[in-house]
Amino acid sequence: MNKRRGVNHPPRVVKDAVIERDGRFCLLALNRCQGEATTTDHRANRQAGGSRLLNHPGVLVAAC
């Protein structure tokens, strides 16, 4: 568990599985995107109607 309050990152094994599932390609393609995924991000945050399941692979996408 992280010591910072409110921070809950997915376990490395979940991140790795999501990155592999998405072909190691960043699906966000934001400014300065390098194309190769090295981490994950949520499809939609909870305030925007995203899932309450924070670290489930189904709510995560590969990101750089």
Predicted model as a PDB file, atoms N, CA, C, CB and O in Angstrom, pLDDT in the B-factor column:
MODEL        1                                                                  
ATOM      1  N   MET A   1       0.845  -1.184   0.000  1.00 44.00           N  
ATOM      2  CA  MET A   1       0.000   0.000   0.000  1.00 44.00           C  
ATOM      3  C   MET A   1       0.880   1.234   0.000  1.00 44.00           C  
ATOM      4  CB  MET A   1      -0.956   0.005   1.215  1.00 44.00           C  
ATOM      5  O   MET A   1       1.874   1.297   0.723  1.00 44.00           O  
ATOM      6  N   ASN A   2       0.516   2.214  -0.809  1.00 43.00           N  
ATOM      7  CA  ASN A   2       1.275   3.450  -0.871  1.00 43.00           C  
ATOM      8  C   ASN A   2       1.026   4.285   0.363  1.00 43.00           C  
ATOM      9  CB  ASN A   2       0.923   4.237  -2.123  1.00 43.00           C  
ATOM     10  O   ASN A   2      -0.062   4.250   0.938  1.00 43.00           O  
ATOM     11  N   LYS A   3       2.031   5.037   0.770  1.00 50.00           N  
ATOM     12  CA  LYS A   3       1.903   5.863   1.959  1.00 50.00           C  
ATOM     13  C   LYS A   3       1.146   7.153   1.692  1.00 50.00           C  
ATOM     14  CB  LYS A   3       3.262   6.179   2.512  1.00 50.00           C  
ATOM     15  O   LYS A   3       0.547   7.725   2.603  1.00 50.00           O  
ATOM     16  N   ARG A   4       1.170   7.624   0.417  1.00 51.00           N  
ATOM     17  CA  ARG A   4       0.429   8.842   0.100  1.00 51.00           C  
ATOM     18  C   ARG A   4      -1.060   8.539   0.123  1.00 51.00           C  
ATOM     19  CB  ARG A   4       0.853   9.412  -1.281  1.00 51.00           C  
ATOM     20  O   ARG A   4      -1.516   7.568  -0.481  1.00 51.00           O  
ATOM     21  N   ARG A   5      -1.793   9.352   0.804  1.00 55.00           N  
ATOM     22  CA  ARG A   5      -3.232   9.145   0.933  1.00 55.00           C  
ATOM     23  C   ARG A   5      -3.931   9.278  -0.424  1.00 55.00           C  
ATOM     24  CB  ARG A   5      -3.825  10.146   1.936  1.00 55.00           C  
ATOM     25  O   ARG A   5      -3.667  10.218  -1.173  1.00 55.00           O  
ATOM     26  N   GLY A   6      -4.811   8.346  -0.731  1.00 56.00           N  
ATOM     27  CA  GLY A   6      -5.599   8.402  -1.939  1.00 56.00           C  
ATOM     28  C   GLY A   6      -4.918   7.828  -3.178  1.00 56.00           C  
ATOM     29  O   GLY A   6      -5.539   7.768  -4.240  1.00 56.00           O  
ATOM     30  N   VAL A   7      -3.664   7.407  -3.072  1.00 61.00           N  
ATOM     31  CA  VAL A   7      -2.953   6.864  -4.224  1.00 61.00           C  
ATOM     32  C   VAL A   7      -3.030   5.351  -4.179  1.00 61.00           C  
ATOM     33  CB  VAL A   7      -1.477   7.342  -4.250  1.00 61.00           C  
ATOM     34  O   VAL A   7      -2.655   4.732  -3.182  1.00 61.00           O  
ATOM     35  N   ASN A   8      -3.516   4.754  -5.259  1.00 74.00           N  
ATOM     36  CA  ASN A   8      -3.671   3.312  -5.313  1.00 74.00           C  
ATOM     37  C   ASN A   8      -3.300   2.841  -6.715  1.00 74.00           C  
ATOM     38  CB  ASN A   8      -5.122   2.885  -4.940  1.00 74.00           C  
ATOM     39  O   ASN A   8      -4.152   2.786  -7.602  1.00 74.00           O  
ATOM     40  N   HIS A   9      -2.028   2.503  -6.913  1.00 83.00           N  
ATOM     41  CA  HIS A   9      -1.540   2.096  -8.228  1.00 83.00           C  
ATOM     42  C   HIS A   9      -1.767   0.603  -8.452  1.00 83.00           C  
ATOM     43  CB  HIS A   9      -0.049   2.435  -8.376  1.00 83.00           C  
ATOM     44  O   HIS A   9      -1.751  -0.178  -7.501  1.00 83.00           O  
ATOM     45  N   PRO A  10      -1.976   0.209  -9.700  1.00 89.00           N  
ATOM     46  CA  PRO A  10      -2.131  -1.217  -9.998  1.00 89.00           C  
ATOM     47  C   PRO A  10      -0.821  -1.962  -9.719  1.00 89.00           C  
ATOM     48  CB  PRO A  10      -2.565  -1.422 -11.475  1.00 89.00           C  
ATOM     49  O   PRO A  10       0.260  -1.396  -9.874  1.00 89.00           O  
ATOM     50  N   PRO A  11      -0.917  -3.217  -9.311  1.00 92.00           N  
ATOM     51  CA  PRO A  11       0.294  -4.023  -9.122  1.00 92.00           C  
ATOM     52  C   PRO A  11       1.039  -4.166 -10.452  1.00 92.00           C  
ATOM     53  CB  PRO A  11      -0.062  -5.424  -8.546  1.00 92.00           C  
ATOM     54  O   PRO A  11       0.425  -4.106 -11.517  1.00 92.00           O  
ATOM     55  N   ARG A  12       2.342  -4.352 -10.392  1.00 95.00           N  
ATOM     56  CA  ARG A  12       3.179  -4.470 -11.593  1.00 95.00           C  
ATOM     57  C   ARG A  12       2.688  -5.578 -12.514  1.00 95.00           C  
ATOM     58  CB  ARG A  12       4.630  -4.731 -11.202  1.00 95.00           C  
ATOM     59  O   ARG A  12       2.712  -5.419 -13.735  1.00 95.00           O  
ATOM     60  N   VAL A  13       2.245  -6.693 -11.953  1.00 96.00           N  
ATOM     61  CA  VAL A  13       1.777  -7.807 -12.781  1.00 96.00           C  
ATOM     62  C   VAL A  13       0.554  -7.400 -13.605  1.00 96.00           C  
ATOM     63  CB  VAL A  13       1.440  -9.025 -11.901  1.00 96.00           C  
ATOM     64  O   VAL A  13       0.415  -7.836 -14.747  1.00 96.00           O  
ATOM     65  N   VAL A  14      -0.320  -6.585 -13.056  1.00 94.00           N  
ATOM     66  CA  VAL A  14      -1.497  -6.101 -13.785  1.00 94.00           C  
ATOM     67  C   VAL A  14      -1.059  -5.126 -14.870  1.00 94.00           C  
ATOM     68  CB  VAL A  14      -2.512  -5.424 -12.820  1.00 94.00           C  
ATOM     69  O   VAL A  14      -1.538  -5.206 -16.001  1.00 94.00           O  
ATOM     70  N   LYS A  15      -0.149  -4.198 -14.537  1.00 95.00           N  
ATOM     71  CA  LYS A  15       0.366  -3.257 -15.534  1.00 95.00           C  
ATOM     72  C   LYS A  15       0.990  -3.994 -16.714  1.00 95.00           C  
ATOM     73  CB  LYS A  15       1.397  -2.316 -14.899  1.00 95.00           C  
ATOM     74  O   LYS A  15       0.711  -3.679 -17.871  1.00 95.00           O  
ATOM     75  N   ASP A  16       1.834  -4.974 -16.413  1.00 97.00           N  
ATOM     76  CA  ASP A  16       2.502  -5.737 -17.470  1.00 97.00           C  
ATOM     77  C   ASP A  16       1.497  -6.454 -18.367  1.00 97.00           C  
ATOM     78  CB  ASP A  16       3.468  -6.753 -16.858  1.00 97.00           C  
ATOM     79  O   ASP A  16       1.666  -6.488 -19.586  1.00 97.00           O  
ATOM     80  N   ALA A  17       0.452  -7.026 -17.768  1.00 97.00           N  
ATOM     81  CA  ALA A  17      -0.560  -7.738 -18.555  1.00 97.00           C  
ATOM     82  C   ALA A  17      -1.321  -6.780 -19.472  1.00 97.00           C  
ATOM     83  CB  ALA A  17      -1.542  -8.468 -17.626  1.00 97.00           C  
ATOM     84  O   ALA A  17      -1.611  -7.124 -20.618  1.00 97.00           O  
ATOM     85  N   VAL A  18      -1.645  -5.592 -18.983  1.00 96.00           N  
ATOM     86  CA  VAL A  18      -2.374  -4.607 -19.791  1.00 96.00           C  
ATOM     87  C   VAL A  18      -1.490  -4.111 -20.934  1.00 96.00           C  
ATOM     88  CB  VAL A  18      -2.844  -3.414 -18.913  1.00 96.00           C  
ATOM     89  O   VAL A  18      -1.957  -3.976 -22.065  1.00 96.00           O  
ATOM     90  N   ILE A  19      -0.230  -3.843 -20.648  1.00 97.00           N  
ATOM     91  CA  ILE A  19       0.700  -3.378 -21.679  1.00 97.00           C  
ATOM     92  C   ILE A  19       0.844  -4.432 -22.777  1.00 97.00           C  
ATOM     93  CB  ILE A  19       2.083  -3.052 -21.060  1.00 97.00           C  
ATOM     94  O   ILE A  19       0.829  -4.102 -23.963  1.00 97.00           O  
ATOM     95  N   GLU A  20       0.982  -5.682 -22.388  1.00 97.00           N  
ATOM     96  CA  GLU A  20       1.079  -6.770 -23.379  1.00 97.00           C  
ATOM     97  C   GLU A  20      -0.210  -6.902 -24.178  1.00 97.00           C  
ATOM     98  CB  GLU A  20       1.401  -8.106 -22.686  1.00 97.00           C  
ATOM     99  O   GLU A  20      -0.170  -7.071 -25.397  1.00 97.00           O  
ATOM    100  N   ARG A  21      -1.353  -6.826 -23.501  1.00 96.00           N  
ATOM    101  CA  ARG A  21      -2.650  -6.936 -24.178  1.00 96.00           C  
ATOM    102  C   ARG A  21      -2.802  -5.873 -25.260  1.00 96.00           C  
ATOM    103  CB  ARG A  21      -3.793  -6.815 -23.165  1.00 96.00           C  
ATOM    104  O   ARG A  21      -3.362  -6.133 -26.325  1.00 96.00           O  
ATOM    105  N   ASP A  22      -2.294  -4.664 -24.975  1.00 96.00           N  
ATOM    106  CA  ASP A  22      -2.419  -3.548 -25.907  1.00 96.00           C  
ATOM    107  C   ASP A  22      -1.247  -3.454 -26.884  1.00 96.00           C  
ATOM    108  CB  ASP A  22      -2.540  -2.256 -25.140  1.00 96.00           C  
ATOM    109  O   ASP A  22      -1.052  -2.426 -27.532  1.00 96.00           O  
ATOM    110  N   GLY A  23      -0.474  -4.525 -26.983  1.00 97.00           N  
ATOM    111  CA  GLY A  23       0.602  -4.585 -27.965  1.00 97.00           C  
ATOM    112  C   GLY A  23       1.778  -3.676 -27.676  1.00 97.00           C  
ATOM    113  O   GLY A  23       2.520  -3.312 -28.588  1.00 97.00           O  
ATOM    114  N   ARG A  24       1.960  -3.302 -26.407  1.00 97.00           N  
ATOM    115  CA  ARG A  24       3.045  -2.431 -25.976  1.00 97.00           C  
ATOM    116  C   ARG A  24       2.973  -1.046 -26.628  1.00 97.00           C  
ATOM    117  CB  ARG A  24       4.380  -3.078 -26.290  1.00 97.00           C  
ATOM    118  O   ARG A  24       3.976  -0.335 -26.696  1.00 97.00           O  
ATOM    119  N   PHE A  25       1.776  -0.667 -27.109  1.00 95.00           N  
ATOM    120  CA  PHE A  25       1.576   0.605 -27.784  1.00 95.00           C  
ATOM    121  C   PHE A  25       0.738   1.535 -26.906  1.00 95.00           C  
ATOM    122  CB  PHE A  25       0.897   0.392 -29.154  1.00 95.00           C  
ATOM    123  O   PHE A  25      -0.289   1.118 -26.371  1.00 95.00           O  
ATOM    124  N   CYS A  26       1.163   2.783 -26.755  1.00 95.00           N  
ATOM    125  CA  CYS A  26       0.422   3.755 -25.960  1.00 95.00           C  
ATOM    126  C   CYS A  26      -0.889   4.100 -26.655  1.00 95.00           C  
ATOM    127  CB  CYS A  26       1.263   5.029 -25.726  1.00 95.00           C  
ATOM    128  O   CYS A  26      -0.885   4.556 -27.799  1.00 95.00           O  
ATOM    129  N   LEU A  27      -1.993   3.889 -25.982  1.00 92.00           N  
ATOM    130  CA  LEU A  27      -3.309   4.164 -26.556  1.00 92.00           C  
ATOM    131  C   LEU A  27      -3.797   5.588 -26.288  1.00 92.00           C  
ATOM    132  CB  LEU A  27      -4.313   3.181 -26.014  1.00 92.00           C  
ATOM    133  O   LEU A  27      -4.812   6.007 -26.843  1.00 92.00           O  
ATOM    134  N   LEU A  28      -3.091   6.326 -25.449  1.00 89.00           N  
ATOM    135  CA  LEU A  28      -3.525   7.689 -25.143  1.00 89.00           C  
ATOM    136  C   LEU A  28      -3.058   8.700 -26.186  1.00 89.00           C  
ATOM    137  CB  LEU A  28      -3.016   8.096 -23.778  1.00 89.00           C  
ATOM    138  O   LEU A  28      -3.794   9.627 -26.524  1.00 89.00           O  
ATOM    139  N   ALA A  29      -1.848   8.528 -26.693  1.00 86.00           N  
ATOM    140  CA  ALA A  29      -1.270   9.406 -27.726  1.00 86.00           C  
ATOM    141  C   ALA A  29      -1.422  10.888 -27.386  1.00 86.00           C  
ATOM    142  CB  ALA A  29      -1.925   9.126 -29.073  1.00 86.00           C  
ATOM    143  O   ALA A  29      -1.883  11.679 -28.209  1.00 86.00           O  
ATOM    144  N   LEU A  30      -1.037  11.248 -26.184  1.00 88.00           N  
ATOM    145  CA  LEU A  30      -1.084  12.648 -25.754  1.00 88.00           C  
ATOM    146  C   LEU A  30       0.183  13.371 -26.207  1.00 88.00           C  
ATOM    147  CB  LEU A  30      -1.245  12.748 -24.212  1.00 88.00           C  
ATOM    148  O   LEU A  30       1.057  12.762 -26.823  1.00 88.00           O  
ATOM    149  N   ASN A  31       0.286  14.666 -25.905  1.00 89.00           N  
ATOM    150  CA  ASN A  31       1.488  15.438 -26.255  1.00 89.00           C  
ATOM    151  C   ASN A  31       2.736  14.736 -25.741  1.00 89.00           C  
ATOM    152  CB  ASN A  31       1.407  16.871 -25.678  1.00 89.00           C  
ATOM    153  O   ASN A  31       2.749  14.194 -24.636  1.00 89.00           O  
ATOM    154  N   ARG A  32       3.765  14.752 -26.542  1.00 88.00           N  
ATOM    155  CA  ARG A  32       5.064  14.145 -26.234  1.00 88.00           C  
ATOM    156  C   ARG A  32       4.998  12.624 -26.129  1.00 88.00           C  
ATOM    157  CB  ARG A  32       5.602  14.713 -24.941  1.00 88.00           C  
ATOM    158  O   ARG A  32       5.881  12.008 -25.533  1.00 88.00           O  
ATOM    159  N   CYS A  33       3.982  12.024 -26.690  1.00 89.00           N  
ATOM    160  CA  CYS A  33       3.855  10.567 -26.678  1.00 89.00           C  
ATOM    161  C   CYS A  33       4.972   9.962 -27.517  1.00 89.00           C  
ATOM    162  CB  CYS A  33       2.463  10.121 -27.211  1.00 89.00           C  
ATOM    163  O   CYS A  33       5.224  10.404 -28.638  1.00 89.00           O  
ATOM    164  N   GLN A  34       5.635   8.955 -26.975  1.00 87.00           N  
ATOM    165  CA  GLN A  34       6.704   8.264 -27.682  1.00 87.00           C  
ATOM    166  C   GLN A  34       6.204   7.011 -28.394  1.00 87.00           C  
ATOM    167  CB  GLN A  34       7.810   7.898 -26.716  1.00 87.00           C  
ATOM    168  O   GLN A  34       6.948   6.386 -29.149  1.00 87.00           O  
ATOM    169  N   GLY A  35       4.954   6.646 -28.157  1.00 91.00           N  
ATOM    170  CA  GLY A  35       4.368   5.496 -28.822  1.00 91.00           C  
ATOM    171  C   GLY A  35       4.493   4.189 -28.068  1.00 91.00           C  
ATOM    172  O   GLY A  35       3.597   3.348 -28.144  1.00 91.00           O  
ATOM    173  N   GLU A  36       5.589   3.997 -27.339  1.00 94.00           N  
ATOM    174  CA  GLU A  36       5.793   2.750 -26.610  1.00 94.00           C  
ATOM    175  C   GLU A  36       5.252   2.874 -25.189  1.00 94.00           C  
ATOM    176  CB  GLU A  36       7.287   2.372 -26.587  1.00 94.00           C  
ATOM    177  O   GLU A  36       5.626   3.784 -24.450  1.00 94.00           O  
ATOM    178  N   ALA A  37       4.377   1.960 -24.819  1.00 95.00           N  
ATOM    179  CA  ALA A  37       3.771   1.978 -23.490  1.00 95.00           C  
ATOM    180  C   ALA A  37       4.749   1.470 -22.432  1.00 95.00           C  
ATOM    181  CB  ALA A  37       2.495   1.131 -23.477  1.00 95.00           C  
ATOM    182  O   ALA A  37       5.420   0.456 -22.623  1.00 95.00           O  
ATOM    183  N   THR A  38       4.816   2.185 -21.326  1.00 94.00           N  
ATOM    184  CA  THR A  38       5.643   1.777 -20.195  1.00 94.00           C  
ATOM    185  C   THR A  38       4.848   1.722 -18.893  1.00 94.00           C  
ATOM    186  CB  THR A  38       6.814   2.725 -20.040  1.00 94.00           C  
ATOM    187  O   THR A  38       5.365   1.276 -17.869  1.00 94.00           O  
ATOM    188  N   THR A  39       3.598   2.171 -18.928  1.00 93.00           N  
ATOM    189  CA  THR A  39       2.756   2.173 -17.743  1.00 93.00           C  
ATOM    190  C   THR A  39       1.294   2.028 -18.178  1.00 93.00           C  
ATOM    191  CB  THR A  39       2.968   3.474 -16.908  1.00 93.00           C  
ATOM    192  O   THR A  39       1.015   1.720 -19.337  1.00 93.00           O  
ATOM    193  N   THR A  40       0.380   2.247 -17.260  1.00 93.00           N  
ATOM    194  CA  THR A  40      -1.049   2.164 -17.573  1.00 93.00           C  
ATOM    195  C   THR A  40      -1.768   3.404 -17.066  1.00 93.00           C  
ATOM    196  CB  THR A  40      -1.674   0.893 -16.959  1.00 93.00           C  
ATOM    197  O   THR A  40      -1.242   4.153 -16.243  1.00 93.00           O  
ATOM    198  N   ASP A  41      -2.973   3.607 -17.569  1.00 89.00           N  
ATOM    199  CA  ASP A  41      -3.835   4.682 -17.103  1.00 89.00           C  
ATOM    200  C   ASP A  41      -5.271   4.182 -17.179  1.00 89.00           C  
ATOM    201  CB  ASP A  41      -3.636   5.992 -17.947  1.00 89.00           C  
ATOM    202  O   ASP A  41      -5.551   3.192 -17.855  1.00 89.00           O  
ATOM    203  N   HIS A  42      -6.172   4.859 -16.494  1.00 84.00           N  
ATOM    204  CA  HIS A  42      -7.576   4.465 -16.498  1.00 84.00           C  
ATOM    205  C   HIS A  42      -8.272   4.963 -17.758  1.00 84.00           C  
ATOM    206  CB  HIS A  42      -8.288   5.002 -15.252  1.00 84.00           C  
ATOM    207  O   HIS A  42      -7.975   6.052 -18.248  1.00 84.00           O  
ATOM    208  N   ARG A  43      -9.181   4.179 -18.271  1.00 81.00           N  
ATOM    209  CA  ARG A  43      -9.956   4.573 -19.456  1.00 81.00           C  
ATOM    210  C   ARG A  43     -10.721   5.860 -19.184  1.00 81.00           C  
ATOM    211  CB  ARG A  43     -10.933   3.450 -19.872  1.00 81.00           C  
ATOM    212  O   ARG A  43     -10.731   6.762 -20.021  1.00 81.00           O  
ATOM    213  N   ALA A  44     -11.351   5.954 -18.043  1.00 68.00           N  
ATOM    214  CA  ALA A  44     -12.079   7.165 -17.628  1.00 68.00           C  
ATOM    215  C   ALA A  44     -11.998   7.270 -16.120  1.00 68.00           C  
ATOM    216  CB  ALA A  44     -13.575   7.139 -18.107  1.00 68.00           C  
ATOM    217  O   ALA A  44     -12.166   6.275 -15.415  1.00 68.00           O  
ATOM    218  N   ASN A  45     -11.741   8.473 -15.620  1.00 63.00           N  
ATOM    219  CA  ASN A  45     -11.686   8.615 -14.166  1.00 63.00           C  
ATOM    220  C   ASN A  45     -13.087   8.491 -13.576  1.00 63.00           C  
ATOM    221  CB  ASN A  45     -11.051   9.968 -13.771  1.00 63.00           C  
ATOM    222  O   ASN A  45     -14.084   8.606 -14.289  1.00 63.00           O  
ATOM    223  N   ARG A  46     -13.152   8.262 -12.296  1.00 61.00           N  
ATOM    224  CA  ARG A  46     -14.455   8.018 -11.665  1.00 61.00           C  
ATOM    225  C   ARG A  46     -15.382   9.217 -11.758  1.00 61.00           C  
ATOM    226  CB  ARG A  46     -14.267   7.642 -10.213  1.00 61.00           C  
ATOM    227  O   ARG A  46     -16.595   9.046 -11.878  1.00 61.00           O  
ATOM    228  N   GLN A  47     -14.841  10.424 -11.705  1.00 62.00           N  
ATOM    229  CA  GLN A  47     -15.685  11.620 -11.800  1.00 62.00           C  
ATOM    230  C   GLN A  47     -16.310  11.761 -13.183  1.00 62.00           C  
ATOM    231  CB  GLN A  47     -14.871  12.867 -11.473  1.00 62.00           C  
ATOM    232  O   GLN A  47     -17.335  12.423 -13.344  1.00 62.00           O  
ATOM    233  N   ALA A  48     -15.683  11.131 -14.182  1.00 60.00           N  
ATOM    234  CA  ALA A  48     -16.224  11.202 -15.542  1.00 60.00           C  
ATOM    235  C   ALA A  48     -17.038   9.956 -15.882  1.00 60.00           C  
ATOM    236  CB  ALA A  48     -15.090  11.378 -16.557  1.00 60.00           C  
ATOM    237  O   ALA A  48     -17.301   9.675 -17.051  1.00 60.00           O  
ATOM    238  N   GLY A  49     -17.427   9.223 -14.860  1.00 58.00           N  
ATOM    239  CA  GLY A  49     -18.262   8.055 -15.076  1.00 58.00           C  
ATOM    240  C   GLY A  49     -17.499   6.754 -15.201  1.00 58.00           C  
ATOM    241  O   GLY A  49     -18.062   5.735 -15.599  1.00 58.00           O  
ATOM    242  N   GLY A  50     -16.202   6.781 -14.858  1.00 57.00           N  
ATOM    243  CA  GLY A  50     -15.390   5.575 -14.918  1.00 57.00           C  
ATOM    244  C   GLY A  50     -15.769   4.569 -13.852  1.00 57.00           C  
ATOM    245  O   GLY A  50     -16.558   4.858 -12.952  1.00 57.00           O  
ATOM    246  N   SER A  51     -15.202   3.396 -13.966  1.00 59.00           N  
ATOM    247  CA  SER A  51     -15.510   2.289 -13.068  1.00 59.00           C  
ATOM    248  C   SER A  51     -15.002   2.527 -11.657  1.00 59.00           C  
ATOM    249  CB  SER A  51     -14.924   1.012 -13.605  1.00 59.00           C  
ATOM    250  O   SER A  51     -14.035   3.260 -11.449  1.00 59.00           O  
ATOM    251  N   ARG A  52     -15.656   1.910 -10.703  1.00 66.00           N  
ATOM    252  CA  ARG A  52     -15.199   1.927  -9.306  1.00 66.00           C  
ATOM    253  C   ARG A  52     -14.096   0.894  -9.076  1.00 66.00           C  
ATOM    254  CB  ARG A  52     -16.379   1.658  -8.352  1.00 66.00           C  
ATOM    255  O   ARG A  52     -13.431   0.918  -8.040  1.00 66.00           O  
ATOM    256  N   LEU A  53     -13.898  -0.009 -10.033  1.00 72.00           N  
ATOM    257  CA  LEU A  53     -12.823  -0.994  -9.946  1.00 72.00           C  
ATOM    258  C   LEU A  53     -11.531  -0.325 -10.395  1.00 72.00           C  
ATOM    259  CB  LEU A  53     -13.135  -2.263 -10.815  1.00 72.00           C  
ATOM    260  O   LEU A  53     -11.303  -0.176 -11.595  1.00 72.00           O  
ATOM    261  N   LEU A  54     -10.697   0.075  -9.471  1.00 75.00           N  
ATOM    262  CA  LEU A  54      -9.527   0.879  -9.810  1.00 75.00           C  
ATOM    263  C   LEU A  54      -8.458   0.138 -10.582  1.00 75.00           C  
ATOM    264  CB  LEU A  54      -8.933   1.422  -8.579  1.00 75.00           C  
ATOM    265  O   LEU A  54      -7.928   0.676 -11.554  1.00 75.00           O  
ATOM    266  N   ASN A  55      -8.127  -1.059 -10.190  1.00 83.00           N  
ATOM    267  CA  ASN A  55      -6.973  -1.736 -10.753  1.00 83.00           C  
ATOM    268  C   ASN A  55      -7.311  -2.987 -11.539  1.00 83.00           C  
ATOM    269  CB  ASN A  55      -6.035  -2.084  -9.674  1.00 83.00           C  
ATOM    270  O   ASN A  55      -6.471  -3.877 -11.673  1.00 83.00           O  
ATOM    271  N   HIS A  56      -8.520  -3.069 -12.059  1.00 84.00           N  
ATOM    272  CA  HIS A  56      -8.926  -4.201 -12.879  1.00 84.00           C  
ATOM    273  C   HIS A  56      -8.432  -3.969 -14.305  1.00 84.00           C  
ATOM    274  CB  HIS A  56     -10.474  -4.395 -12.844  1.00 84.00           C  
ATOM    275  O   HIS A  56      -8.580  -2.862 -14.822  1.00 84.00           O  
ATOM    276  N   PRO A  57      -7.848  -4.981 -14.958  1.00 89.00           N  
ATOM    277  CA  PRO A  57      -7.324  -4.799 -16.319  1.00 89.00           C  
ATOM    278  C   PRO A  57      -8.344  -4.250 -17.314  1.00 89.00           C  
ATOM    279  CB  PRO A  57      -6.804  -6.104 -16.829  1.00 89.00           C  
ATOM    280  O   PRO A  57      -7.968  -3.577 -18.273  1.00 89.00           O  
ATOM    281  N   GLY A  58      -9.617  -4.527 -17.101  1.00 86.00           N  
ATOM    282  CA  GLY A  58     -10.645  -4.048 -18.010  1.00 86.00           C  
ATOM    283  C   GLY A  58     -10.856  -2.543 -18.004  1.00 86.00           C  
ATOM    284  O   GLY A  58     -11.441  -1.997 -18.939  1.00 86.00           O  
ATOM    285  N   VAL A  59     -10.388  -1.867 -16.965  1.00 87.00           N  
ATOM    286  CA  VAL A  59     -10.563  -0.406 -16.900  1.00 87.00           C  
ATOM    287  C   VAL A  59      -9.250   0.336 -17.150  1.00 87.00           C  
ATOM    288  CB  VAL A  59     -11.131  -0.002 -15.533  1.00 87.00           C  
ATOM    289  O   VAL A  59      -9.189   1.560 -17.032  1.00 87.00           O  
ATOM    290  N   LEU A  60      -8.208  -0.409 -17.495  1.00 92.00           N  
ATOM    291  CA  LEU A  60      -6.893   0.192 -17.732  1.00 92.00           C  
ATOM    292  C   LEU A  60      -6.504   0.097 -19.206  1.00 92.00           C  
ATOM    293  CB  LEU A  60      -5.827  -0.491 -16.860  1.00 92.00           C  
ATOM    294  O   LEU A  60      -6.925  -0.822 -19.909  1.00 92.00           O  
ATOM    295  N   VAL A  61      -5.704   1.046 -19.663  1.00 93.00           N  
ATOM    296  CA  VAL A  61      -5.134   1.021 -21.006  1.00 93.00           C  
ATOM    297  C   VAL A  61      -3.635   1.267 -20.898  1.00 93.00           C  
ATOM    298  CB  VAL A  61      -5.812   2.082 -21.930  1.00 93.00           C  
ATOM    299  O   VAL A  61      -3.151   1.851 -19.929  1.00 93.00           O  
ATOM    300  N   ALA A  62      -2.919   0.812 -21.905  1.00 95.00           N  
ATOM    301  CA  ALA A  62      -1.480   1.033 -21.962  1.00 95.00           C  
ATOM    302  C   ALA A  62      -1.210   2.513 -22.236  1.00 95.00           C  
ATOM    303  CB  ALA A  62      -0.822   0.138 -23.052  1.00 95.00           C  
ATOM    304  O   ALA A  62      -1.931   3.146 -23.007  1.00 95.00           O  
ATOM    305  N   ALA A  63      -0.172   3.060 -21.603  1.00 94.00           N  
ATOM    306  CA  ALA A  63       0.171   4.472 -21.753  1.00 94.00           C  
ATOM    307  C   ALA A  63       1.691   4.645 -21.688  1.00 94.00           C  
ATOM    308  CB  ALA A  63      -0.524   5.326 -20.656  1.00 94.00           C  
ATOM    309  O   ALA A  63       2.418   3.777 -21.204  1.00 94.00           O  
ATOM    310  N   CYS A  64       2.144   5.798 -22.195  1.00 91.00           N  
ATOM    311  CA  CYS A  64       3.585   6.081 -22.081  1.00 91.00           C  
ATOM    312  C   CYS A  64       3.830   7.196 -21.077  1.00 91.00           C  
ATOM    313  CB  CYS A  64       4.179   6.465 -23.455  1.00 91.00           C  
ATOM    314  O   CYS A  64       4.978   7.575 -20.844  1.00 91.00           O  
TER     315      CYS A  64                                                      
ENDMDL                                                                          
END                                                                             
